[in-house]
Amino acid sequence: MPRELLPNLAVRDLERTKAFFAALGFAFNPPPQDHGFMYAWSFYDPDGHHWEPFWMDPAAVQPAG
């Protein structure tokens, strides 16, 4: 049985989201990963839960079909 859940959070506005988490004082661990079309980072909240927000440029997504 799993004991931990690793949530990923899709965000719409990268700069606003980065500023929000920075203002809360969250420490990013490991450092953010910038792939150009995608930006991802992770942090631990005060209770020790691991979070991974990410942003992906909608123009980089291939349409289905």
Protein Blocks (a to p, Z undefined) as FASTA:
>chain_A
ZZbdcdddddfblmlmmmmmmmnopacddddddehjaccdddddfkopacddddddfklp
cceZZ
